[in-house]
């Protein structure tokens, strides 16, 4: 298979301590099941999780030889959304199943011209920025999924 260390254990943020190497990944790259990654010091390892999982900033992967690798959210192109009624703007973003990082005085979304146009028509002020992106995980489980259940039915996106 591989001579590289294999990480099959995931420790969620706040549920682990100790030293760790760091692996910085953007939002899309933090959604994985099996992938070869490299720490900031150049150490290669393979992630081999049971199922596709959304990794959050501050989570740690642990290799079979005991190495812990902390996941960091990489800076990426986002839109900073502000306006008089953030709750209403957040509703419109969520209604389109768009990942959104919710903060007290602003929302962060991936730079999407269609969503940006819709938000401007809703009275939002938008500013492009390069920031770590760590959106909310959602009400139907930890992290993101391509399908989720609403009671007895499910739908795919």
LINKAJO-V903705 format. One record per pair of residues at least 12 apart in sequence whose C-alpha atoms are under 10 Angstrom apart, sorted by the first residue. I is the first residue (numbers start at 1). J is the second residue. Records with the same first field share a line. If there is no record, write none. Layout:
# LINKAJO-V903705
I->J ; J
This chain:
# LINKAJO-V903705
2->45 ; 46
3->45 ; 46
4->36 ; 43 ; 44 ; 45 ; 46 ; 47 ; 63
5->36 ; 43 ; 44 ; 45 ; 46 ; 47 ; 62 ; 63 ; 64 ; 65 ; 66 ; 67
6->34 ; 35 ; 36 ; 44 ; 45 ; 46 ; 47 ; 48 ; 49 ; 61 ; 62 ; 63 ; 64 ; 65 ; 66 ; 67
7->34 ; 35 ; 36 ; 45 ; 46 ; 47 ; 48 ; 49 ; 60 ; 61 ; 62 ; 63 ; 64 ; 65 ; 66 ; 67 ; 68 ; 69
8->33 ; 34 ; 46 ; 47 ; 48 ; 49 ; 50 ; 61 ; 62 ; 63 ; 64
9->47 ; 48 ; 49 ; 50 ; 60 ; 61 ; 62 ; 63 ; 64 ; 66 ; 68
10->47 ; 49 ; 53 ; 55 ; 59 ; 60 ; 61 ; 62 ; 63 ; 68 ; 69 ; 70
11->55 ; 58 ; 59 ; 60 ; 61 ; 62 ; 68 ; 69 ; 70
12->55 ; 56 ; 57 ; 58 ; 59 ; 60 ; 61 ; 70 ; 71
13->55 ; 56 ; 57 ; 58 ; 59 ; 60 ; 70 ; 71
14->58 ; 59 ; 60
15->58 ; 59 ; 60
16->58 ; 59 ; 60 ; 68 ; 70
17->60 ; 68
18->68
19->67 ; 68 ; 69 ; 70
20->39 ; 60 ; 61 ; 62 ; 66 ; 67 ; 68 ; 69 ; 70 ; 71
21->38 ; 39 ; 40 ; 41 ; 42 ; 43 ; 60 ; 61 ; 67 ; 68 ; 69 ; 70 ; 71
22->38 ; 39 ; 40 ; 41 ; 42 ; 43 ; 58 ; 60 ; 61 ; 68 ; 69 ; 70 ; 71 ; 72
23->37 ; 38 ; 39 ; 40 ; 41 ; 42 ; 43 ; 57 ; 60 ; 61 ; 69 ; 70 ; 71 ; 72 ; 73 ; 74
24->37 ; 38 ; 39 ; 40 ; 57 ; 69 ; 70 ; 71 ; 72 ; 73 ; 74 ; 75 ; 132
25->37 ; 55 ; 56 ; 57 ; 71 ; 72 ; 73 ; 74 ; 75 ; 76 ; 132 ; 133
26->57 ; 71 ; 72 ; 73 ; 74 ; 75 ; 76 ; 77 ; 132 ; 133 ; 134
27->54 ; 55 ; 56 ; 57 ; 72 ; 73 ; 74 ; 75 ; 76 ; 99 ; 110 ; 132 ; 133 ; 134 ; 135
28->54 ; 55
29->54 ; 55 ; 73 ; 74
30->52 ; 53 ; 54 ; 55 ; 56 ; 57 ; 71 ; 72 ; 73 ; 74 ; 134 ; 143
31->52 ; 53 ; 54 ; 55 ; 56 ; 143 ; 144 ; 145
32->47 ; 48 ; 49 ; 51 ; 52 ; 53 ; 54 ; 55
33->46 ; 47 ; 48 ; 49 ; 50 ; 51 ; 52 ; 53 ; 54
34->46 ; 47 ; 48 ; 49 ; 50 ; 51 ; 52 ; 53
35->47 ; 48 ; 49
36->48
38->69
39->69 ; 70 ; 71
40->69
45->63 ; 67 ; 69
46->63
47->61 ; 62 ; 63
48->61 ; 63
49->61
52->144 ; 145
53->142 ; 143 ; 144 ; 145
54->137 ; 142 ; 143 ; 144 ; 145
55->71 ; 72 ; 73 ; 134 ; 142 ; 143 ; 144
56->70 ; 71 ; 72 ; 73 ; 133 ; 134 ; 135 ; 136 ; 137 ; 142 ; 143
57->70 ; 71 ; 72 ; 73 ; 74 ; 132 ; 133 ; 134
58->70 ; 71 ; 72 ; 73
59->71 ; 72
60->72
72->132 ; 133 ; 134
73->131 ; 132 ; 133 ; 134
74->130 ; 131 ; 132 ; 133 ; 134
75->129 ; 130 ; 131 ; 132 ; 133 ; 134
76->110 ; 111 ; 129 ; 130 ; 131 ; 132 ; 133
77->108 ; 109 ; 110 ; 111 ; 112 ; 128 ; 129 ; 130 ; 131 ; 132 ; 133
78->107 ; 108 ; 109 ; 110 ; 111 ; 112 ; 126 ; 127 ; 128 ; 129 ; 130 ; 131 ; 132 ; 133
79->107 ; 108 ; 109 ; 110 ; 111 ; 112 ; 113 ; 115 ; 116 ; 125 ; 126 ; 127 ; 128 ; 129 ; 130 ; 131
80->101 ; 106 ; 107 ; 108 ; 109 ; 110 ; 111 ; 124 ; 125 ; 126 ; 127 ; 128 ; 129 ; 130 ; 131
81->100 ; 102 ; 105 ; 106 ; 107 ; 108 ; 109 ; 116 ; 119 ; 120 ; 124 ; 125 ; 126 ; 127 ; 128
82->105 ; 106 ; 107 ; 108 ; 119 ; 123 ; 124 ; 125 ; 126 ; 127
83->105 ; 106 ; 107 ; 119 ; 120 ; 122 ; 123 ; 124 ; 125 ; 126
84->105 ; 123 ; 124 ; 125
85->122 ; 123 ; 124
86->102 ; 103 ; 104 ; 105 ; 106 ; 107 ; 124
87->102 ; 106 ; 107
88->122 ; 124
89->106 ; 107 ; 118 ; 119 ; 120 ; 122 ; 123 ; 124
90->102 ; 106 ; 107 ; 108 ; 119
92->115 ; 118 ; 119 ; 122
93->107 ; 109 ; 115 ; 116 ; 118 ; 119
94->138
96->115
97->138 ; 157
98->110 ; 112 ; 115 ; 135
99->133 ; 134 ; 135 ; 136 ; 137 ; 138 ; 144
100->133 ; 134 ; 135 ; 136 ; 137 ; 138
101->132 ; 133 ; 134 ; 135 ; 136 ; 137
102->134 ; 135 ; 136
103->135
106->125 ; 126
107->126 ; 135
108->126 ; 127 ; 128 ; 129 ; 131 ; 132 ; 133 ; 134 ; 135
109->128 ; 133 ; 134 ; 135
110->128 ; 129 ; 133 ; 135
111->127 ; 128 ; 129 ; 130
145->157
